[in-house]
Amino acid sequence: MPAYCTPDDLVSRYGEVELLQLASAEDGTLDTAVVQRGCDDAGDLVDGYIRRRYTLPLSATPALLVRMSAAIARHYLHLGGDRQPTEQVKAGYDQAVTFLKDVAATKADLGLDEVGGEPAQDSRGIVAGSGEARGVTTTDLADYRLGSFPGGRRA
């Protein structure tokens, strides 16, 4: 599954200095492969919580999910060797996991429909329907005219 955050998201949120301390290449530049692995691992954890409510992969990634995923990835990057996450990093991770647990338990929402996408809108802001197309049959029309459609009578 694709990650919900990118190395650039982590740099913009937490700064290049912090990430260089956690994932430096031999030449002193940021090892984006290590940072990407943290993002991918965070995405796997997120998917584990949201897959029961949303069809994966999501067709849209809410900004909230990017933020939660970035906090998780940051925590993962702080683990290993002689490094330990600071209280601030751990608190961000705990907050993200708590939120994801709430999403899984339907106590919180990602702002997406249950199949994982934002409702489509046309240029006028009208929400377009989704789902399997169904044609109207002549039987449906006859039932409507006779008032024998679900609901029993015409409005």
TANORZI-V747915 format. One record per residue. RES is the residue in one small letter. OMEGA is omega in whole degrees, -180 to 180 (999 if undefined). Layout:
BEGIN
res:RES omega:OMEGA
res:RES omega:OMEGA
END
This chain:
BEGIN
res:m omega:178
res:p omega:178
res:a omega:178
res:y omega:175
res:c omega:-179
res:t omega:174
res:p omega:178
res:d omega:176
res:d omega:180
res:l omega:178
res:v omega:-177
res:s omega:-179
res:r omega:-170
res:y omega:176
res:g omega:-179
res:e omega:-179
res:v omega:180
res:e omega:-179
res:l omega:176
res:l omega:177
res:q omega:-176
res:l omega:-173
res:a omega:178
res:s omega:172
res:a omega:-179
res:e omega:-179
res:d omega:177
res:g omega:177
res:t omega:179
res:l omega:177
res:d omega:-174
res:t omega:178
res:a omega:178
res:v omega:180
res:v omega:178
res:q omega:177
res:r omega:176
res:g omega:177
res:c omega:179
res:d omega:179
res:d omega:177
res:a omega:178
res:g omega:177
res:d omega:179
res:l omega:179
res:v omega:-180
res:d omega:179
res:g omega:179
res:y omega:-171
res:i omega:-174
res:r omega:179
res:r omega:-177
res:r omega:-174
res:y omega:176
res:t omega:-180
res:l omega:-3
res:p omega:178
res:l omega:177
res:s omega:178
res:a omega:179
res:t omega:179
res:p omega:179
res:a omega:178
res:l omega:179
res:l omega:175
res:v omega:-179
res:r omega:180
res:m omega:180
res:s omega:178
res:a omega:179
res:a omega:179
res:i omega:179
res:a omega:179
res:r omega:178
res:h omega:179
res:y omega:180
res:l omega:179
res:h omega:-180
res:l omega:174
res:g omega:-178
res:g omega:179
res:d omega:-179
res:r omega:173
res:q omega:179
res:p omega:174
res:t omega:177
res:e omega:179
res:q omega:-180
res:v omega:179
res:k omega:179
res:a omega:177
res:g omega:177
res:y omega:-179
res:d omega:178
res:q omega:-180
res:a omega:-179
res:v omega:177
res:t omega:178
res:f omega:-179
res:l omega:175
res:k omega:177
res:d omega:176
res:v omega:-179
res:a omega:-179
res:a omega:-179
res:t omega:175
res:k omega:179
res:a omega:-173
res:d omega:177
res:l omega:-178
res:g omega:178
res:l omega:173
res:d omega:-172
res:e omega:177
res:v omega:171
res:g omega:179
res:g omega:175
res:e omega:177
res:p omega:-179
res:a omega:178
res:q omega:175
res:d omega:-175
res:s omega:179
res:r omega:180
res:g omega:179
res:i omega:-179
res:v omega:179
res:a omega:179
res:g omega:177
res:s omega:179
res:g omega:-177
res:e omega:179
res:a omega:179
res:r omega:179
res:g omega:175
res:v omega:-179
res:t omega:176
res:t omega:176
res:t omega:178
res:d omega:-180
res:l omega:179
res:a omega:178
res:d omega:180
res:y omega:-179
res:r omega:-179
res:l omega:180
res:g omega:-179
res:s omega:176
res:f omega:179
res:p omega:-177
res:g omega:170
res:g omega:-178
res:r omega:178
res:r omega:179
res:a omega:999
END
